[in-house]
Amino acid sequence: IYNIQSNLGALHLRVNDAASGETVRERTYTQHSHLVQYRLDDVPLGTYVILAGTDFNNDGNLCDPGEICGAYPVRSVPEPVEFTGVAQELNIELALMPGK
């Protein structure tokens, strides 16, 4: 029996304005396991695209080749989420982006 553990390093959660693409809120988590609950507070009312991922090369971009990436509802087809002031529970699955 093998006990395999992994550490993704820092995982970033970003809330981007759906119209402009501008980052409205971002939080970086360094302590996490394979199943994690994240929370962002003080998000203004609006419509957003939710992204999560790593930035191994520290270039400020999430989801580069070889990085871990996810978006709501799915990475390949993110859809805007309207925040009306009521907390929402959203599931974001993470996957490894193909390398170059």
C-alpha positions as CSV (number, residue, x, y, z in Angstrom):
1,I,0.0,0.0,0.0
2,Y,1.3,3.4,-1.0
3,N,0.3,6.7,0.5
4,I,0.8,9.3,-2.2
5,Q,0.4,12.9,-1.4
6,S,0.8,15.9,-3.6
7,N,1.3,19.6,-3.0
8,L,0.1,21.9,-5.7
9,G,1.8,24.9,-4.1
10,A,-0.2,28.1,-4.2
11,L,-3.7,27.9,-5.6
12,H,-5.2,31.1,-6.8
13,L,-9.0,31.8,-6.9
14,R,-9.9,34.7,-9.2
15,V,-13.2,36.5,-9.7
16,N,-13.0,38.4,-13.0
17,D,-15.6,40.9,-14.3
18,A,-17.5,39.1,-17.1
19,A,-17.6,42.2,-19.4
20,S,-14.1,43.6,-18.9
21,G,-12.1,40.6,-17.8
22,E,-10.6,42.7,-15.0
23,T,-9.8,40.9,-11.8
24,V,-12.3,42.1,-9.1
25,R,-11.1,39.7,-6.2
26,E,-8.3,37.2,-5.9
27,R,-7.2,35.0,-3.1
28,T,-4.2,32.8,-2.8
29,Y,-4.3,29.6,-0.8
30,T,-1.2,27.8,0.3
31,Q,-2.7,25.2,2.6
32,H,-5.1,22.8,0.9
33,S,-5.8,19.2,0.3
34,H,-7.5,17.4,-2.6
35,L,-10.9,18.6,-1.5
36,V,-11.0,22.2,-0.3
37,Q,-13.6,24.8,0.4
38,Y,-12.7,28.3,-0.5
39,R,-14.5,31.5,0.3
40,L,-14.3,35.0,-1.0
41,D,-15.9,37.9,0.9
42,D,-16.8,41.4,-0.1
43,V,-17.5,40.6,-3.7
44,P,-19.6,43.5,-5.3
45,L,-22.8,42.7,-7.0
46,G,-22.2,41.8,-10.6
47,T,-21.5,39.2,-13.2
48,Y,-18.2,37.3,-13.0
49,V,-16.1,34.5,-14.5
50,I,-14.6,32.3,-11.7
51,L,-11.1,30.8,-12.3
52,A,-8.9,28.7,-10.1
53,G,-5.4,27.6,-10.8
54,T,-1.7,27.6,-10.2
55,D,1.0,30.1,-11.5
56,F,4.1,28.0,-11.3
57,N,6.2,30.4,-13.5
58,N,4.9,33.5,-11.5
59,D,3.9,35.4,-14.7
60,G,0.5,36.4,-13.3
61,N,-1.4,34.2,-15.7
62,L,-3.3,31.2,-14.5
63,C,-3.7,28.1,-16.6
64,D,-0.5,28.2,-18.7
65,P,0.6,24.9,-20.2
66,G,1.8,22.6,-17.5
67,E,-0.2,24.4,-14.7
68,I,-3.3,23.3,-12.9
69,C,-6.5,25.0,-14.0
70,G,-10.2,25.1,-13.5
71,A,-13.2,27.4,-14.2
72,Y,-16.9,27.4,-13.4
73,P,-18.7,25.3,-14.6
74,V,-16.0,23.7,-16.6
75,R,-12.5,24.9,-17.7
76,S,-13.1,24.6,-21.4
77,V,-16.4,26.5,-21.3
78,P,-16.5,29.0,-18.4
79,E,-19.8,30.7,-18.0
80,P,-20.5,34.0,-16.2
81,V,-22.1,33.8,-12.8
82,E,-24.4,36.6,-11.5
83,F,-23.7,37.5,-7.9
84,T,-26.8,39.1,-6.3
85,G,-25.6,39.3,-2.8
86,V,-26.6,35.7,-1.8
87,A,-23.8,33.3,-1.1
88,Q,-23.4,30.5,-3.7
89,E,-21.7,27.2,-3.6
90,L,-19.9,26.5,-6.8
91,N,-17.8,23.4,-7.7
92,I,-14.7,24.0,-9.7
93,E,-12.8,20.9,-10.9
94,L,-9.1,21.3,-11.5
95,A,-7.1,19.6,-14.2
96,L,-3.5,19.7,-15.5
97,M,-3.2,21.9,-18.6
98,P,-1.4,20.1,-21.5
99,G,2.2,21.1,-21.9
100,K,3.7,22.8,-25.0
